[in-house]
C-alpha cells in the first residue's frame, strides 16, 4: 500500500461513494493523504454524502466550506468538528453565521462555541447579533467573560446592564 498510486485510493473512494456509501467514511479517514480530494468532493456532493463532504473539506484545509456544509446539512453537523473548523477558518464571517446557526438550532451548546471563538470575534457585532435574535440572555456568560478579560466595550456593558435590569438584579448593574 505504501507504493500504490493515489489513483487507486481515489477510484476506490469514488466506487464507495456510488455503491457502498457506508464504507466511504472509514476509507477517507484511513487514506486521506493518498486521495485526489477535489474528485471525491464532487462525488460526495453528487451523492449527497454531507458528513463525508465536510470531512474532506477539513482534510483539504478549506475549513470555511467544511463549516458551511455542517451548518447547511444536519446530517453532517458535529459540534466538535464544527468548532475545530471555525477555529481554523480564514474569515470571521463564518463564525457569525455559526453563532446564528447555534442560536436557531443548538442554543444549549452556544456558550461552548462562544468560548472557543471569543478571540476572533468583534464583540460589538456579536452583541448586535444576539439583540436582533432576541436571545441576549443566552450570551450572558460570554458577555461576562469578555468584560472580565479587560475589554471595556460600551456595547458589552450596555448589554449586561440590560440583562441585569431584566433580571431585576440592581446589585449587578455596572457603571458604564
CNS distance restraints for C-alpha pairs under 8 A (distance, minus, plus):
assign (resid   4 and name CA) (resid   8 and name CA) 7.05 0.50 0.50
assign (resid   5 and name CA) (resid   9 and name CA) 7.47 0.50 0.50
assign (resid   6 and name CA) (resid  10 and name CA) 6.22 0.50 0.50
assign (resid   6 and name CA) (resid  34 and name CA) 5.09 0.50 0.50
assign (resid   6 and name CA) (resid  35 and name CA) 5.66 0.50 0.50
assign (resid   6 and name CA) (resid  36 and name CA) 7.03 0.50 0.50
assign (resid   7 and name CA) (resid  11 and name CA) 5.90 0.50 0.50
assign (resid   7 and name CA) (resid  35 and name CA) 7.21 0.50 0.50
assign (resid   7 and name CA) (resid  36 and name CA) 7.27 0.50 0.50
assign (resid   8 and name CA) (resid  12 and name CA) 6.13 0.50 0.50
assign (resid   9 and name CA) (resid  13 and name CA) 6.14 0.50 0.50
assign (resid   9 and name CA) (resid  31 and name CA) 7.18 0.50 0.50
assign (resid   9 and name CA) (resid  34 and name CA) 6.56 0.50 0.50
assign (resid   9 and name CA) (resid  35 and name CA) 5.93 0.50 0.50
assign (resid  10 and name CA) (resid  14 and name CA) 6.26 0.50 0.50
assign (resid  10 and name CA) (resid  34 and name CA) 7.65 0.50 0.50
assign (resid  10 and name CA) (resid  35 and name CA) 5.02 0.50 0.50
assign (resid  10 and name CA) (resid  36 and name CA) 5.73 0.50 0.50
assign (resid  10 and name CA) (resid  37 and name CA) 7.81 0.50 0.50
assign (resid  10 and name CA) (resid  39 and name CA) 7.75 0.50 0.50
assign (resid  10 and name CA) (resid  40 and name CA) 7.08 0.50 0.50
assign (resid  11 and name CA) (resid  15 and name CA) 6.20 0.50 0.50
assign (resid  12 and name CA) (resid  16 and name CA) 6.13 0.50 0.50
assign (resid  13 and name CA) (resid  17 and name CA) 6.14 0.50 0.50
assign (resid  13 and name CA) (resid  24 and name CA) 6.23 0.50 0.50
assign (resid  13 and name CA) (resid  27 and name CA) 6.82 0.50 0.50
assign (resid  13 and name CA) (resid  28 and name CA) 7.35 0.50 0.50
assign (resid  13 and name CA) (resid  40 and name CA) 7.01 0.50 0.50
assign (resid  14 and name CA) (resid  18 and name CA) 6.31 0.50 0.50
assign (resid  14 and name CA) (resid  40 and name CA) 6.39 0.50 0.50
assign (resid  14 and name CA) (resid  43 and name CA) 6.56 0.50 0.50
assign (resid  15 and name CA) (resid  19 and name CA) 5.87 0.50 0.50
assign (resid  15 and name CA) (resid  20 and name CA) 7.27 0.50 0.50
assign (resid  16 and name CA) (resid  20 and name CA) 4.51 0.50 0.50
assign (resid  16 and name CA) (resid  21 and name CA) 5.28 0.50 0.50
assign (resid  16 and name CA) (resid  22 and name CA) 7.80 0.50 0.50
assign (resid  16 and name CA) (resid  23 and name CA) 6.29 0.50 0.50
assign (resid  16 and name CA) (resid  24 and name CA) 5.34 0.50 0.50
assign (resid  17 and name CA) (resid  21 and name CA) 4.75 0.50 0.50
assign (resid  17 and name CA) (resid  24 and name CA) 6.10 0.50 0.50
assign (resid  17 and name CA) (resid  43 and name CA) 6.71 0.50 0.50
assign (resid  17 and name CA) (resid  44 and name CA) 6.53 0.50 0.50
assign (resid  17 and name CA) (resid  47 and name CA) 6.91 0.50 0.50
assign (resid  17 and name CA) (resid  49 and name CA) 7.76 0.50 0.50
assign (resid  18 and name CA) (resid  43 and name CA) 8.00 0.50 0.50
assign (resid  18 and name CA) (resid  47 and name CA) 7.09 0.50 0.50
assign (resid  20 and name CA) (resid  24 and name CA) 6.99 0.50 0.50
assign (resid  21 and name CA) (resid  25 and name CA) 7.68 0.50 0.50
assign (resid  21 and name CA) (resid  49 and name CA) 7.68 0.50 0.50
assign (resid  23 and name CA) (resid  27 and name CA) 6.46 0.50 0.50
assign (resid  24 and name CA) (resid  28 and name CA) 6.12 0.50 0.50
assign (resid  24 and name CA) (resid  52 and name CA) 7.54 0.50 0.50
assign (resid  25 and name CA) (resid  29 and name CA) 6.32 0.50 0.50
assign (resid  25 and name CA) (resid  52 and name CA) 5.97 0.50 0.50
assign (resid  26 and name CA) (resid  30 and name CA) 6.18 0.50 0.50
assign (resid  27 and name CA) (resid  31 and name CA) 6.05 0.50 0.50
assign (resid  27 and name CA) (resid  32 and name CA) 7.82 0.50 0.50
assign (resid  28 and name CA) (resid  32 and name CA) 5.09 0.50 0.50
assign (resid  28 and name CA) (resid  52 and name CA) 7.83 0.50 0.50
assign (resid  28 and name CA) (resid  56 and name CA) 7.69 0.50 0.50
assign (resid  31 and name CA) (resid  35 and name CA) 6.63 0.50 0.50
assign (resid  32 and name CA) (resid  37 and name CA) 7.95 0.50 0.50
assign (resid  32 and name CA) (resid  56 and name CA) 7.93 0.50 0.50
assign (resid  32 and name CA) (resid  59 and name CA) 7.00 0.50 0.50
assign (resid  35 and name CA) (resid  40 and name CA) 7.96 0.50 0.50
assign (resid  36 and name CA) (resid  40 and name CA) 6.69 0.50 0.50
assign (resid  37 and name CA) (resid  41 and name CA) 5.98 0.50 0.50
assign (resid  37 and name CA) (resid  56 and name CA) 6.74 0.50 0.50
assign (resid  37 and name CA) (resid  60 and name CA) 6.95 0.50 0.50
assign (resid  38 and name CA) (resid  42 and name CA) 6.48 0.50 0.50
assign (resid  39 and name CA) (resid  43 and name CA) 6.43 0.50 0.50
assign (resid  40 and name CA) (resid  44 and name CA) 6.02 0.50 0.50
assign (resid  40 and name CA) (resid  56 and name CA) 7.90 0.50 0.50
assign (resid  41 and name CA) (resid  45 and name CA) 6.19 0.50 0.50
assign (resid  41 and name CA) (resid  53 and name CA) 5.95 0.50 0.50
assign (resid  41 and name CA) (resid  56 and name CA) 6.68 0.50 0.50
assign (resid  41 and name CA) (resid  57 and name CA) 7.61 0.50 0.50
assign (resid  42 and name CA) (resid  46 and name CA) 6.06 0.50 0.50
assign (resid  43 and name CA) (resid  47 and name CA) 6.16 0.50 0.50
assign (resid  44 and name CA) (resid  48 and name CA) 5.83 0.50 0.50
assign (resid  44 and name CA) (resid  49 and name CA) 4.89 0.50 0.50
assign (resid  44 and name CA) (resid  50 and name CA) 6.90 0.50 0.50
assign (resid  44 and name CA) (resid  52 and name CA) 6.71 0.50 0.50
assign (resid  44 and name CA) (resid  53 and name CA) 5.58 0.50 0.50
assign (resid  45 and name CA) (resid  49 and name CA) 6.25 0.50 0.50
assign (resid  45 and name CA) (resid  50 and name CA) 6.99 0.50 0.50
assign (resid  45 and name CA) (resid  53 and name CA) 6.67 0.50 0.50
assign (resid  49 and name CA) (resid  53 and name CA) 6.13 0.50 0.50
assign (resid  50 and name CA) (resid  54 and name CA) 6.16 0.50 0.50
assign (resid  50 and name CA) (resid  69 and name CA) 6.88 0.50 0.50
assign (resid  50 and name CA) (resid  70 and name CA) 7.60 0.50 0.50
assign (resid  50 and name CA) (resid  73 and name CA) 6.66 0.50 0.50
assign (resid  50 and name CA) (resid  75 and name CA) 6.59 0.50 0.50
assign (resid  50 and name CA) (resid  76 and name CA) 5.18 0.50 0.50
assign (resid  51 and name CA) (resid  55 and name CA) 6.28 0.50 0.50
assign (resid  51 and name CA) (resid  70 and name CA) 7.44 0.50 0.50
assign (resid  51 and name CA) (resid  75 and name CA) 6.37 0.50 0.50
assign (resid  51 and name CA) (resid  76 and name CA) 3.88 0.50 0.50
assign (resid  51 and name CA) (resid  77 and name CA) 7.28 0.50 0.50
assign (resid  52 and name CA) (resid  56 and name CA) 6.14 0.50 0.50
assign (resid  52 and name CA) (resid  76 and name CA) 7.61 0.50 0.50
assign (resid  53 and name CA) (resid  57 and name CA) 6.24 0.50 0.50
assign (resid  53 and name CA) (resid  66 and name CA) 7.50 0.50 0.50
assign (resid  53 and name CA) (resid  69 and name CA) 7.51 0.50 0.50
assign (resid  54 and name CA) (resid  58 and name CA) 6.32 0.50 0.50
assign (resid  54 and name CA) (resid  65 and name CA) 7.49 0.50 0.50
assign (resid  54 and name CA) (resid  66 and name CA) 4.47 0.50 0.50
assign (resid  54 and name CA) (resid  67 and name CA) 7.27 0.50 0.50
assign (resid  54 and name CA) (resid  69 and name CA) 5.87 0.50 0.50
assign (resid  54 and name CA) (resid  70 and name CA) 6.42 0.50 0.50
assign (resid  54 and name CA) (resid  76 and name CA) 6.70 0.50 0.50
assign (resid  55 and name CA) (resid  59 and name CA) 6.24 0.50 0.50
assign (resid  55 and name CA) (resid  66 and name CA) 6.98 0.50 0.50
assign (resid  56 and name CA) (resid  60 and name CA) 6.02 0.50 0.50
assign (resid  56 and name CA) (resid  66 and name CA) 7.83 0.50 0.50
assign (resid  57 and name CA) (resid  61 and name CA) 6.24 0.50 0.50
assign (resid  57 and name CA) (resid  62 and name CA) 5.08 0.50 0.50
assign (resid  57 and name CA) (resid  63 and name CA) 6.31 0.50 0.50
assign (resid  57 and name CA) (resid  65 and name CA) 6.33 0.50 0.50
assign (resid  57 and name CA) (resid  66 and name CA) 5.06 0.50 0.50
assign (resid  58 and name CA) (resid  62 and name CA) 5.67 0.50 0.50
assign (resid  58 and name CA) (resid  63 and name CA) 5.28 0.50 0.50
assign (resid  58 and name CA) (resid  66 and name CA) 5.75 0.50 0.50
assign (resid  58 and name CA) (resid  85 and name CA) 6.97 0.50 0.50
assign (resid  62 and name CA) (resid  66 and name CA) 6.40 0.50 0.50
assign (resid  62 and name CA) (resid  89 and name CA) 7.58 0.50 0.50
assign (resid  63 and name CA) (resid  67 and name CA) 6.10 0.50 0.50
assign (resid  63 and name CA) (resid  85 and name CA) 4.89 0.50 0.50
assign (resid  63 and name CA) (resid  86 and name CA) 6.93 0.50 0.50
assign (resid  63 and name CA) (resid  88 and name CA) 6.24 0.50 0.50
assign (resid  63 and name CA) (resid  89 and name CA) 4.99 0.50 0.50
assign (resid  63 and name CA) (resid  90 and name CA) 7.56 0.50 0.50
assign (resid  64 and name CA) (resid  68 and name CA) 6.23 0.50 0.50
assign (resid  64 and name CA) (resid  85 and name CA) 6.94 0.50 0.50
assign (resid  64 and name CA) (resid  86 and name CA) 7.20 0.50 0.50
assign (resid  64 and name CA) (resid  89 and name CA) 5.10 0.50 0.50
assign (resid  64 and name CA) (resid  90 and name CA) 6.77 0.50 0.50
assign (resid  64 and name CA) (resid  91 and name CA) 7.64 0.50 0.50
assign (resid  64 and name CA) (resid  94 and name CA) 6.50 0.50 0.50
assign (resid  65 and name CA) (resid  69 and name CA) 6.16 0.50 0.50
assign (resid  66 and name CA) (resid  70 and name CA) 6.31 0.50 0.50
assign (resid  66 and name CA) (resid  82 and name CA) 7.78 0.50 0.50
assign (resid  66 and name CA) (resid  85 and name CA) 6.68 0.50 0.50
assign (resid  67 and name CA) (resid  71 and name CA) 6.21 0.50 0.50
assign (resid  67 and name CA) (resid  82 and name CA) 5.71 0.50 0.50
assign (resid  67 and name CA) (resid  85 and name CA) 5.91 0.50 0.50
assign (resid  67 and name CA) (resid  86 and name CA) 6.71 0.50 0.50
assign (resid  67 and name CA) (resid  94 and name CA) 7.47 0.50 0.50
assign (resid  67 and name CA) (resid  98 and name CA) 7.91 0.50 0.50
assign (resid  68 and name CA) (resid  72 and name CA) 6.06 0.50 0.50
assign (resid  68 and name CA) (resid  94 and name CA) 7.53 0.50 0.50
assign (resid  69 and name CA) (resid  73 and name CA) 5.99 0.50 0.50
assign (resid  69 and name CA) (resid  76 and name CA) 7.02 0.50 0.50
assign (resid  70 and name CA) (resid  74 and name CA) 6.59 0.50 0.50
assign (resid  70 and name CA) (resid  75 and name CA) 7.70 0.50 0.50
assign (resid  70 and name CA) (resid  76 and name CA) 4.89 0.50 0.50
assign (resid  70 and name CA) (resid  77 and name CA) 4.42 0.50 0.50
assign (resid  70 and name CA) (resid  78 and name CA) 7.27 0.50 0.50
assign (resid  70 and name CA) (resid  82 and name CA) 6.92 0.50 0.50
assign (resid  71 and name CA) (resid  76 and name CA) 7.86 0.50 0.50
assign (resid  71 and name CA) (resid  77 and name CA) 6.39 0.50 0.50
assign (resid  71 and name CA) (resid  98 and name CA) 7.18 0.50 0.50
assign (resid  71 and name CA) (resid 101 and name CA) 6.73 0.50 0.50
assign (resid  73 and name CA) (resid  77 and name CA) 6.75 0.50 0.50
assign (resid  77 and name CA) (resid  81 and name CA) 7.81 0.50 0.50
assign (resid  77 and name CA) (resid  82 and name CA) 7.09 0.50 0.50
assign (resid  78 and name CA) (resid  82 and name CA) 6.03 0.50 0.50
assign (resid  79 and name CA) (resid  83 and name CA) 6.21 0.50 0.50
assign (resid  80 and name CA) (resid  84 and name CA) 6.24 0.50 0.50
assign (resid  81 and name CA) (resid  85 and name CA) 6.19 0.50 0.50
assign (resid  82 and name CA) (resid  86 and name CA) 6.12 0.50 0.50
assign (resid  83 and name CA) (resid  87 and name CA) 6.22 0.50 0.50
assign (resid  83 and name CA) (resid 113 and name CA) 6.51 0.50 0.50
assign (resid  83 and name CA) (resid 116 and name CA) 7.16 0.50 0.50
assign (resid  84 and name CA) (resid  88 and name CA) 6.45 0.50 0.50
assign (resid  85 and name CA) (resid  89 and name CA) 5.82 0.50 0.50
assign (resid  86 and name CA) (resid  94 and name CA) 7.26 0.50 0.50
assign (resid  86 and name CA) (resid  95 and name CA) 6.14 0.50 0.50
assign (resid  86 and name CA) (resid 117 and name CA) 7.41 0.50 0.50
assign (resid  87 and name CA) (resid 116 and name CA) 7.35 0.50 0.50
assign (resid  87 and name CA) (resid 117 and name CA) 6.52 0.50 0.50
assign (resid  89 and name CA) (resid  94 and name CA) 7.47 0.50 0.50
assign (resid  91 and name CA) (resid  95 and name CA) 7.61 0.50 0.50
assign (resid  92 and name CA) (resid  96 and name CA) 6.65 0.50 0.50
assign (resid  92 and name CA) (resid 120 and name CA) 6.68 0.50 0.50
assign (resid  92 and name CA) (resid 121 and name CA) 6.87 0.50 0.50
assign (resid  93 and name CA) (resid  97 and name CA) 6.41 0.50 0.50
assign (resid  94 and name CA) (resid  98 and name CA) 6.15 0.50 0.50
assign (resid  95 and name CA) (resid  99 and name CA) 6.30 0.50 0.50
assign (resid  95 and name CA) (resid 117 and name CA) 7.50 0.50 0.50
assign (resid  95 and name CA) (resid 121 and name CA) 7.82 0.50 0.50
assign (resid  96 and name CA) (resid 100 and name CA) 6.34 0.50 0.50
assign (resid  96 and name CA) (resid 126 and name CA) 7.41 0.50 0.50
assign (resid  97 and name CA) (resid 101 and name CA) 6.15 0.50 0.50
assign (resid  98 and name CA) (resid 102 and name CA) 6.09 0.50 0.50
assign (resid  99 and name CA) (resid 103 and name CA) 6.11 0.50 0.50
assign (resid  99 and name CA) (resid 110 and name CA) 7.24 0.50 0.50
assign (resid  99 and name CA) (resid 113 and name CA) 7.73 0.50 0.50
assign (resid  99 and name CA) (resid 114 and name CA) 7.79 0.50 0.50
assign (resid 100 and name CA) (resid 104 and name CA) 6.37 0.50 0.50
assign (resid 100 and name CA) (resid 129 and name CA) 7.62 0.50 0.50
assign (resid 101 and name CA) (resid 105 and name CA) 5.88 0.50 0.50
assign (resid 101 and name CA) (resid 106 and name CA) 7.47 0.50 0.50
assign (resid 102 and name CA) (resid 106 and name CA) 4.58 0.50 0.50
assign (resid 102 and name CA) (resid 107 and name CA) 5.40 0.50 0.50
assign (resid 102 and name CA) (resid 109 and name CA) 7.21 0.50 0.50
assign (resid 102 and name CA) (resid 110 and name CA) 5.84 0.50 0.50
assign (resid 103 and name CA) (resid 107 and name CA) 4.98 0.50 0.50
assign (resid 103 and name CA) (resid 110 and name CA) 6.95 0.50 0.50
assign (resid 103 and name CA) (resid 133 and name CA) 7.79 0.50 0.50
assign (resid 103 and name CA) (resid 135 and name CA) 7.71 0.50 0.50
assign (resid 106 and name CA) (resid 110 and name CA) 6.75 0.50 0.50
assign (resid 107 and name CA) (resid 138 and name CA) 7.52 0.50 0.50
assign (resid 109 and name CA) (resid 113 and name CA) 6.54 0.50 0.50
assign (resid 110 and name CA) (resid 114 and name CA) 6.12 0.50 0.50
assign (resid 110 and name CA) (resid 138 and name CA) 7.65 0.50 0.50
assign (resid 111 and name CA) (resid 115 and name CA) 6.11 0.50 0.50
assign (resid 111 and name CA) (resid 138 and name CA) 7.70 0.50 0.50
assign (resid 111 and name CA) (resid 139 and name CA) 7.14 0.50 0.50
assign (resid 111 and name CA) (resid 141 and name CA) 7.14 0.50 0.50
assign (resid 111 and name CA) (resid 142 and name CA) 6.64 0.50 0.50
assign (resid 112 and name CA) (resid 116 and name CA) 6.45 0.50 0.50
assign (resid 113 and name CA) (resid 117 and name CA) 6.31 0.50 0.50
assign (resid 114 and name CA) (resid 118 and name CA) 5.55 0.50 0.50
assign (resid 114 and name CA) (resid 142 and name CA) 6.53 0.50 0.50
assign (resid 115 and name CA) (resid 142 and name CA) 6.94 0.50 0.50
assign (resid 117 and name CA) (resid 121 and name CA) 6.61 0.50 0.50
assign (resid 118 and name CA) (resid 146 and name CA) 7.91 0.50 0.50
assign (resid 121 and name CA) (resid 125 and name CA) 7.96 0.50 0.50
assign (resid 121 and name CA) (resid 126 and name CA) 7.14 0.50 0.50
assign (resid 122 and name CA) (resid 126 and name CA) 6.32 0.50 0.50
assign (resid 123 and name CA) (resid 127 and name CA) 6.19 0.50 0.50
assign (resid 123 and name CA) (resid 146 and name CA) 7.98 0.50 0.50
assign (resid 123 and name CA) (resid 155 and name CA) 7.93 0.50 0.50
assign (resid 123 and name CA) (resid 156 and name CA) 7.22 0.50 0.50
assign (resid 124 and name CA) (resid 128 and name CA) 6.31 0.50 0.50
assign (resid 124 and name CA) (resid 153 and name CA) 7.68 0.50 0.50
assign (resid 124 and name CA) (resid 155 and name CA) 5.62 0.50 0.50
assign (resid 124 and name CA) (resid 156 and name CA) 6.82 0.50 0.50
assign (resid 125 and name CA) (resid 129 and name CA) 6.20 0.50 0.50
assign (resid 126 and name CA) (resid 130 and name CA) 6.29 0.50 0.50
assign (resid 127 and name CA) (resid 131 and name CA) 6.12 0.50 0.50
assign (resid 127 and name CA) (resid 136 and name CA) 7.52 0.50 0.50
assign (resid 127 and name CA) (resid 155 and name CA) 6.85 0.50 0.50
assign (resid 127 and name CA) (resid 156 and name CA) 6.75 0.50 0.50
assign (resid 127 and name CA) (resid 159 and name CA) 7.12 0.50 0.50
assign (resid 128 and name CA) (resid 132 and name CA) 6.11 0.50 0.50
assign (resid 129 and name CA) (resid 133 and name CA) 6.29 0.50 0.50
assign (resid 130 and name CA) (resid 134 and name CA) 6.26 0.50 0.50
assign (resid 130 and name CA) (resid 135 and name CA) 5.56 0.50 0.50
assign (resid 130 and name CA) (resid 136 and name CA) 4.87 0.50 0.50
assign (resid 130 and name CA) (resid 139 and name CA) 7.22 0.50 0.50
assign (resid 131 and name CA) (resid 135 and name CA) 6.43 0.50 0.50
assign (resid 131 and name CA) (resid 136 and name CA) 5.47 0.50 0.50
assign (resid 135 and name CA) (resid 139 and name CA) 7.58 0.50 0.50
assign (resid 136 and name CA) (resid 140 and name CA) 7.07 0.50 0.50
assign (resid 136 and name CA) (resid 159 and name CA) 7.65 0.50 0.50
assign (resid 136 and name CA) (resid 163 and name CA) 7.61 0.50 0.50
assign (resid 137 and name CA) (resid 163 and name CA) 6.63 0.50 0.50
assign (resid 139 and name CA) (resid 143 and name CA) 6.03 0.50 0.50
assign (resid 140 and name CA) (resid 144 and name CA) 6.17 0.50 0.50
assign (resid 140 and name CA) (resid 160 and name CA) 7.02 0.50 0.50
assign (resid 140 and name CA) (resid 163 and name CA) 7.63 0.50 0.50
assign (resid 141 and name CA) (resid 145 and name CA) 6.15 0.50 0.50
assign (resid 142 and name CA) (resid 146 and name CA) 6.23 0.50 0.50
assign (resid 143 and name CA) (resid 147 and name CA) 6.15 0.50 0.50
assign (resid 143 and name CA) (resid 156 and name CA) 6.17 0.50 0.50
assign (resid 143 and name CA) (resid 159 and name CA) 7.92 0.50 0.50
assign (resid 143 and name CA) (resid 160 and name CA) 6.88 0.50 0.50
assign (resid 144 and name CA) (resid 148 and name CA) 6.04 0.50 0.50
assign (resid 144 and name CA) (resid 160 and name CA) 7.67 0.50 0.50
assign (resid 145 and name CA) (resid 149 and name CA) 6.13 0.50 0.50
assign (resid 146 and name CA) (resid 150 and name CA) 7.12 0.50 0.50
assign (resid 146 and name CA) (resid 151 and name CA) 6.14 0.50 0.50
assign (resid 146 and name CA) (resid 156 and name CA) 7.76 0.50 0.50
assign (resid 147 and name CA) (resid 151 and name CA) 5.40 0.50 0.50
assign (resid 147 and name CA) (resid 152 and name CA) 6.31 0.50 0.50
assign (resid 147 and name CA) (resid 153 and name CA) 7.68 0.50 0.50
assign (resid 147 and name CA) (resid 156 and name CA) 7.17 0.50 0.50
assign (resid 147 and name CA) (resid 157 and name CA) 7.53 0.50 0.50
assign (resid 152 and name CA) (resid 156 and name CA) 7.76 0.50 0.50
assign (resid 152 and name CA) (resid 157 and name CA) 7.43 0.50 0.50
assign (resid 153 and name CA) (resid 157 and name CA) 6.24 0.50 0.50
assign (resid 154 and name CA) (resid 158 and name CA) 6.04 0.50 0.50
assign (resid 154 and name CA) (resid 176 and name CA) 6.95 0.50 0.50
assign (resid 155 and name CA) (resid 159 and name CA) 6.09 0.50 0.50
assign (resid 156 and name CA) (resid 160 and name CA) 6.22 0.50 0.50
assign (resid 157 and name CA) (resid 161 and name CA) 6.14 0.50 0.50
assign (resid 157 and name CA) (resid 174 and name CA) 7.06 0.50 0.50
assign (resid 157 and name CA) (resid 176 and name CA) 6.26 0.50 0.50
assign (resid 158 and name CA) (resid 162 and name CA) 6.14 0.50 0.50
assign (resid 158 and name CA) (resid 176 and name CA) 7.23 0.50 0.50
assign (resid 159 and name CA) (resid 163 and name CA) 6.25 0.50 0.50
assign (resid 160 and name CA) (resid 164 and name CA) 6.16 0.50 0.50
assign (resid 160 and name CA) (resid 173 and name CA) 7.77 0.50 0.50
assign (resid 160 and name CA) (resid 174 and name CA) 7.83 0.50 0.50
assign (resid 161 and name CA) (resid 165 and name CA) 6.10 0.50 0.50
assign (resid 161 and name CA) (resid 172 and name CA) 7.95 0.50 0.50
assign (resid 161 and name CA) (resid 173 and name CA) 5.51 0.50 0.50
assign (resid 161 and name CA) (resid 174 and name CA) 6.30 0.50 0.50
assign (resid 162 and name CA) (resid 166 and name CA) 6.18 0.50 0.50
assign (resid 163 and name CA) (resid 167 and name CA) 6.24 0.50 0.50
assign (resid 164 and name CA) (resid 168 and name CA) 5.84 0.50 0.50
assign (resid 164 and name CA) (resid 169 and name CA) 5.08 0.50 0.50
assign (resid 164 and name CA) (resid 170 and name CA) 6.69 0.50 0.50
assign (resid 164 and name CA) (resid 172 and name CA) 6.28 0.50 0.50
assign (resid 164 and name CA) (resid 173 and name CA) 6.11 0.50 0.50
assign (resid 165 and name CA) (resid 169 and name CA) 6.15 0.50 0.50
assign (resid 165 and name CA) (resid 170 and name CA) 6.74 0.50 0.50
assign (resid 165 and name CA) (resid 173 and name CA) 7.53 0.50 0.50
assign (resid 169 and name CA) (resid 173 and name CA) 7.00 0.50 0.50
